[in-house]
Amino acid sequence: MMGLISCYSELAVQVSQKSSCSSYRTVSNSVSPNLTPSIQTAATNLYKTILSSGNHHVIAVTWCRSSTAQGLHINSGDDPTTGFRLNTNTRLFRKKRGSKVFEINGSKFEVFYDLSAAQYGAGAEPVDGYYVLVTVDSELGLFVGDMSAEAVFKKVKNGKEISQITKFSLVSRREHFYGKTLYSTKAKFSDAGNFHDILIRCGGEDDGGKNPNQNPTRTLSVWIDKRVVIRVKRLQWNFRGNQTVFVDGLAVDLMWDVHDWFFTSGSESGPGVGSGSGSGHGVFMFRTRNGSDSRLWLEDEMKTKEKDQKKEFSLLVFAAKS
């Protein structure tokens, strides 16, 4: 994925604003009506929260969904074994409302959740009828859901009002898809901006994308709000690249790396160079840039974000061919 560092293009496409949306519902398939959208299997939202003391934490909220399981994982820090983990599949776990306390790096985290009436769309995370509230050292650290944060806090804290309004913001989002040709999502690149429809299509020029694994002249097309912002032909030879687009007045670096689709064998130990039978992930990244930042890739994104005064946002889409 670090091969993206060497890719750069000065081409730029302007994308206008559109009406806002309230969630990450899967976008419609009107651009490519004959193609079946790929399935979102996981979505991770990375939030930065700043407490009244000035201490800050990065909280990762991961929603996952498969044919046999559906779950939620909340963590802060590098240890994946800590934090909160829940399987909401009714056949395996019936408790969809409750709370859990855990400690990370000396801070007390408490998660309150209610997914009993959650409604799901085509993606891994619910779209309405739920809430997840996280307190850090007794302060409101994070709230997601379609209910009032103040009302939920008062409810779970036995009538106690929120004493401090903690600042938290979404700094990064990662989505995992299973499928071959069509990946759709939404993204909001700034607090003052709107949600935008994003559609990524990979397919052959001659077959309309129906058989992308057997056509070496396959193309990559990316739409934002039903407008084509990039189109790459002969993707097998142009498997990495970069282009800049402007969304809501912001410069957004759009990068792709589908090397592993073509040059990785089915076994991780096999070279598979040139075999065209790769089973790895393709990666698509949308990352906002401030005026003084000319870097197109960050080796340690979160450490750099902590030093930057201006908020940045990145969306990464990991796409498995099969």
N, C-alpha and C positions, 0 to 999 in steps of 0.2 A: 504494500500500500504506500510505502514511502517513496516508490518510484514516481509518485505524483509531483515530487519536488522539482523534477527536471522539466515539467510541462508548463508552458505558459502561452497565453494568447492575449493580444490586445483588443480582440474583437469584443464588442459590447452590444447588448440588446436592452432596450428600455421596456420595462413592463409597468403598465399603469395600475393604479389602485382599483380595487373592486369592493363589493359589499362584504361586510364582515361576517364571519361565522363563529359559532360559539364553541366548537369542539373539533376533534380530529376525525370526524366521520370520513369514511372513504369517499373519494370524489367519484362522480359519474363517469361512465365509459363512453361518452358521446363522441370523443375524438376518434376512437377505434372501436366502433360498436360490434365488430365481428370477432374480437379477441376476448378471451376469458381473463379477467384480472387475476393476478397472483394473490396468494393468501398471506395476510400478515400474521406471523406467528408470535411476535414479541415486539414490545415498544418500551423503551427506557427513556424517561424524562429526568434530566439532571438539573436540580435546582440549587441556587446559592441563596442561603438565608443568613441575615445579619441580625444578631441579637442586640438588645439595648445596651449590653456591656461592650459592644464592639466586636465580640467574638463572632466568627462566621463559620458556617458548616456547609458542606456540599452533600445534598441528600439525593440519592438515586431511587426513583420509583419505577419498578419494572412490572409490566403487565405481560403475561404470556398465555397462549391459547393453542391447544392442539386437539386432536380427535379424542384424546383420552383424559386430558387435564386442562385446567384453567386456573391461573393463579396470580398472586401478587407478591412482590418482594420489595422491601424497603430497607435501604442500608445507607450508611455514611462511613466513609473510610475505605481502606483497601482490603479488609478481611471479609470475604464473601460469606463466611460462616456465621457472622454476627448479624444483628438486625432482626427484621420481622419477615416471616415467610408464611404464606397462606395458600392452600389449595382450595379453591371454591367450587370444584367439581362436586355436585350433589351426591354422586355415587361414592365419593371418597371422604368428603368433609362437609358437614351440614351447618357448621357454625359460621354464618356469614355476617355476624355482628359481634363486636367485642372490642377488647383492648389488649395491649401487651407493652411491658416495660423492659427496656434493655439499656445497657451502658456502653458507650464508645468513647475512648480517650478521655475518660473522666467526666463526660457529659451524660446526663440522664435523658433518654429519649422515651417518649410514651406515644404509642400509636392507637388512635381510636378510629374504628371503621364500621361502616354499615353498607353491605352489598346485598342485603336481603331483597331489595326491590330493583337492583341494578338491571338496566337494559343495555344489551350489546348490539352493535351493528356488525359490519363485516370484519372489523379490526379486533385486536386483542384486548383493548381497554373499553370499559363501559362508556356510554354516551350520555346517560342520565339516570336518575333514581339512586344515587349513591353519594357517599362522601368518605374521604380519608383525611384525618386531621392528625398532625404530628406536633407535639410540644417538645421543646428542648430546654431543659433546666426550668421547667414550669412556664415557659413563654411559648406563645403560638409560633411555631417554626415553619409550618407548611400546611396549606389546606388545598385540596383538590376535590372537585365535585360540583354538583349543580344546586347546592343549597347555600344558605347564608352561613358564612364562617362564624359570625358573632353568635348566631342562634345555636349552632352545633357546639361551639366552645362552652356556652352557658349550660347546654344540656349535659355534656359529658363531664363537666367540672362542677356539677351540683349547684348550678345557679350562679357561679362566679363569672364576673365580667372580665373581658380581656383587658389586662392592665397595661400591656405594651403591644403596639402594632409592629410586629417584626417585619422587616423588609425581606421579601423573598422573590426571586425571579427565575424564569426558565432560561438556562444558558446553553443547553444542548439537548438534542433528541436523537435517539437511535432507533431505527425500525428494521426488523428482519422480515423478509418475505420468502415464501416458498413458491416457485413457479418459474416460467421460462421467458415470458415476453412482456408483461404489462404490470407496472408498479405504480400505484396511485396513492397520494396522501395530501396533506395540507401543511402549510407552514406560515408562521407569523414572524417576520424578520425583525420587528421592532415593537416596543410597547405601544407606540402611537400608531402603528400600521394596522393593516387588516390581514385576515387569513387569506392565503392564496392557494388555489388548486394546483397541484403538481402531478404531472403524468409522465412516466418514463416508459418508452416502448423500445424493445429490442427485437428485431426481426429481419428477415431477408427482403431484399428489394423486389424479388420476383414472385414471392409467394405470399405477400401481404403479412408476413410475420407468423405464418402458420407453422413453419418448420424451421426455427432458427438454428437448430443444431446441425443442419445439413447444407446450409447455404453459406459459402465463404464470403459472399458479398453482402452479408447482413448489415443492417444500419442501426444506429442509435438515434432516437429522437426524444427530445425533452420539451414538454409543453408547460407553460405557466399561465394559468387562466385562459386555457384553450388557444394560446398563441405559441407557435414554435419558437424556442429560443436557441436551440442548437440542433443540428442534424449532421451526424457523422457517418460517412459511407465507408465500406470496407473495414468494418470494426475489428476484424481479426488482425489487421495490420496497424490500426489506430486504437489499440486497446487501452491506452492511457492518454489523457488530455485535460485541458482546462480552458474555460471561457468565462468572461466576466459579463454579468447581466446587472441591470439596475432595477431594483424593486423598491417602491415607496421612497425613491431618492437615495437609496443605499446601494453601494457596490457590493455585489454578492458573487463570490468566486464559486463557480460550478465546476466540479472536478469529477472525473470518472476513471475507474481502474477495473477493467474486466479481464485482466491478464489470466487469472486463474480459471476463467471459463474455457480458455483455449490451450493453456500450456501447463496444466496440472493434471496428473493422472488420477484415476479413481482412488488409488492408494496414496496416502500421504508420503510414503517412503519412496515411491516411484517417481522418476523425473518427468515422464510424459511430455517432453518438450515437442511441440508441434503435433501432438496426437489429436487435438481438437476434442478430447473426451474429458475435459476438466470438470471436476465436481465441486470446485471451490466457490467462494462468493465473489460476486461483482460488488464494487463499492461505488456509491454516488454520494458526493458531498456538496452541500450548499452552505457556504460560510460567509457571514457578513464581515466587512472590513472597515476599519475607521480610516480617516484620511492619512494618518501617519504610518499605517501598517502596510508594507509591501509584500509581506510574506504570504505565500499561498498555502502553506501547510505548517502546522504546529506539531513538533515532536512530542511536546508535553502540554497539551492544550489547556488543561485545567490550571497548571501552575502559572502559565502565562496569563490566563484570564485574571488570576488573583492580583497580578501586578498592574493590569490595565484599568484605567479609571472609567473608560467608556465601555459600556456593555456590548458584548458581541454574542452572536447566536450561530449555532451550527446544527445542521440536519444531516445525518448520515443514514443512507439506505443501504442495507446489506441484502443482496439478492442472490439466492441459491437457484441454480438452473433447474434442479430436479430434486 
